[in-house]
Amino acid sequence: MASFEVIGGKPLKGEIVPQGAKNEALQILCAVLLTAEPVTISNIPNIRDVNKLIELLRDMGVKVEQLAPDTYRFQADAVNVDYLNSAEFVAQGRALRGSVMILGPMLARFGKCQLPKPGGDKIGRRPMDTHFLGLEKLGGKLTMDGHDFYRITAENGLRGTHMLLDEASVTGTANIVMAAVLAEGVTTIYNAACEPYLQQLCKMLVRMGAKINGICSNLLTVEGVESLGGTEHRMLPDMIEIGSFIGLAAMTGSEITIKDCQIAELGLIPDTFRKLGIQMEFRGDDIHIPAQAHYEIATYLDGSILTVSDHTWPGFTPDLLSIVLVVATQAQGTVLIHQKMFESRLFFVDKLIDMGAQIILCDPHRATVIGLDQRTKLRGITMTSPDIRAGVALLIAALSADGRSVIENVEQIDRGYQYIDERLQALGAQIRRL
């Protein structure tokens, strides 16, 4: 198990380029299973979860050729469906949350798929009902071995239908769309997720020959086609990394320019950080954050305490609430963080409290942060990363703190952030991997 040793309290300076989007990659990579023709994908991040999914596709029989550090060509013209019966596949599926998104493509193209309960962050309940309810409405038949192994078949093929999703699940919508593009007839999906990454998937499928209307909205209409062809696709920059770097700059009093951000796709992220008092300047598609000695949390017009909460797109992404929380610890003012979607994501605040932060954990979903306004610095401690986003929040706290911190279990951070220690060293951070 690896650790990061961080000597904090140093302002950083320079430019940093965000990696390709992790959450987009997990959808886009599974979509290559829908065609026998080559699909070339660029701006793929070199992170643990994505690399595991590429390895899984290769083991399933997909031809994988790396053309450049961030570019791969995939061809799924000889998929070994029987591999899904192997112990190796079961182990791979259990280790990776993104494995769930092979369900739709495999069911649509091969008429069957099976999967153990996927792994991923332990951030609370993450039911898969939306995936299977949608696939069943298209004609899939689900059977289960216990509560942790799923089999779904479509012996007579899939047929289009109308469905109203019980929740606007991003991965659930992705699975249903990937199944519907090869189903017979028309499928309408209401209460569909419409995150930029889901939009990217739909646009890629259209280039492959799919017929999808309503992209960018929560009502998708999919007219099934007989087959799909190959394409080329470039992924968006990772909006969670961009938000993390904005928070890092403010927390450490640093001057940082984040390059090539595709600002139009960031939604509420810049405005939410502005509510914390963080200044930023848009320079084309770059975001420049100047060094700030202080940043002040806004209040509502009536003077009441600001609440930052997560919501489905175009609301604020839940993946950045951990970053907002840690940045607020050194702001001037008070903010209520309301994590609606996952009930275990705020439990990492005990480490911040040990570092000297003033936080009241109200319940599993809400925390009140009283900012220290840089008057009292956080202090370095030894801590463990519980999940990807909390791990980076703790890393930001350590970089701002006085003294030495050690963050254990940084494999969690590696799942979502490529070469993070090296990239931070390039900005002047004193961090090393143990």
SEDO-463102 format. One record per residue (C-alpha): residue in one letter; x negated, y, z. Coordinates in steps of 0.5 Angstrom, whole numbers, plus 500, padded with zeros to 3 digits. Example, Ala and Ser with C-alpha at 12.3 -4.5 7.8 and 13.67 -1.06 7.14 Angstrom:
BEGIN
a475491516s473498514
***
This chain:
BEGIN
m500500500a497507498s497513502f496521500e492525505v493532504i490538507g495543507g496551507k492553501p496557495l496554489k495557482g496555475e500552469i503545470v507541464p513537467q513530465g519526460a525525464k526519468n533518468e534519461a528514460l532509463q538510459i534511452l530505453c536500454a539503448v534500443l537493445l543495440t539495434a534490430e531496427p525500430v526506435t521510436i521514443s516520445n515524451i516517456p513518463n508514465i511512472r513506475d520505474v520506467n514502466k517496469l523497464i519497458e515490461l522487462l524489455r518486452d519480456m526479453g523479446v523486444k517488440v513494444e508498440q505504444l503509439a500515443p500516451d507518451t510515445y512507444r516504438f521498440q524493435a529488438d530484432a528477436v531478443n531472447v538472451d536465454y530469458l536472462n537465466s529465468a527466475e522472472f528476470v532475476a526478480q525484475g532485475r532486483a526490483l529496478r535500479g535502471s536494469v543495470m543499463i542493459l549490461g553495455p548494450m547486451l555485451a556489445r551486441f550479444g557478447k554476454c549479459q548477467l544481472p542480479k544486484p539491482g534495486g532502487d532507492k536506499i540512499g546509501r552505498r551505490p557501488m557498480d564498480t565503475h560499470f564493470l571496470g569500464l566494461e572489463k577494459l573493453g574486453g569483458k570478463l566478469t564473474m560473480d556468484g557471491h556478492d549479488f549476481y554478476r555475469i560478464t562475457a566477451e567471447n572474442g568481442l569488445r575492443g576500444t581502449h583508453m580509460l580514466l573512470d574512477e568516478a564520473s558515474v552517469t549510468g556507468t558512463a552510459n553503459i560504457v558508451m553503449a558498449a563502446v559504440l559497437a567495439e572494434g577500434v577507438t575508445t576514449i573515456y576520460n572523467a566521463a559524466c556529461e549530464p544533459y541526459l547523457q548528452q541526449l543518449c550520445k546524440m541519439l546513438v549518433r543518429m543511429g550511426a555511432k561515431i562519438n566526439g566530445i559530447c557535452s564534455n568529460l572526454l568522450t571519443v568513441e569510434g566503434v561501428e559494425s552495427l546501428g540503425g533505427t531512429e526517433h528520439r524525444m526526451l527532455p523534460d525532467m529537471i528534477e520535477i521542474g526544480s520540485f515545482i519551483g520549490l513547491a511554489a515558494m513553499t506554499g506562496s503560490e503563483i505557478t507557471i512551469k511550461d516547456c522547461q528547456i531552460a538551457e538544459l537546467g544548469l545551476i538549478p534556477d540560480t540555486f533556487r534564486k540563492l534561497g530568495i525565490q523569484m522567477e521569470f523566464r518567459g520563453d521556455d516557461i518559468h513563472i514563479p510569482a506568489q511570495a510572502h517571504y523569501e530570504i536566503a543569500t549569504y556569501l559576500d563576507g556574510s558567512i552562511l550559504t552552503v548548498s552542496d551537490h556535485t557531478w554535472p555541471g554542479f548542482t544535482p543531488d536529486l534536488l537537495s531534499i527539495v532545497l532543504v525543505v524549502a529552506t525551512q520556511a525561508q528567512g535565514t540559514v543554510l548548510i545542506h551538504q549531501k556529498m554523494f549519498e550518506s543516507r539521503l538526509f535521514f528523512v529530516d526527522k519527519l520535518i523536525d516532527m512537523g516543527a522545522q528547525i534543522i540540525l542534522c550535523d552528520p549523515h552528510r550535512a544538515t543546517v536549516i534555520g528558516l522559520d520565515q513563515r512566522t511559524k507554519l509546519r504542522g501536519i503529521t503522519m509520515t512515510s516516504p523513504d525514497i522518491r526525492a525525500g517523498v516529494a520533499l515531504l509532500i511539499a512540506a505537507l502542502s505548506a503545513d497547517g492541518r492534515s498530513v498523511i504520507e504513507n508508502v507513496e509508491q516510492i513517489d509514483r516511481g518518479y512522478q506521474y499522476i502527481d496527485e491529479r496534477l497538483q489537484a489541478l493547481g488547487a491542492q487538497i490532496r487525495r490518494l487513500
***
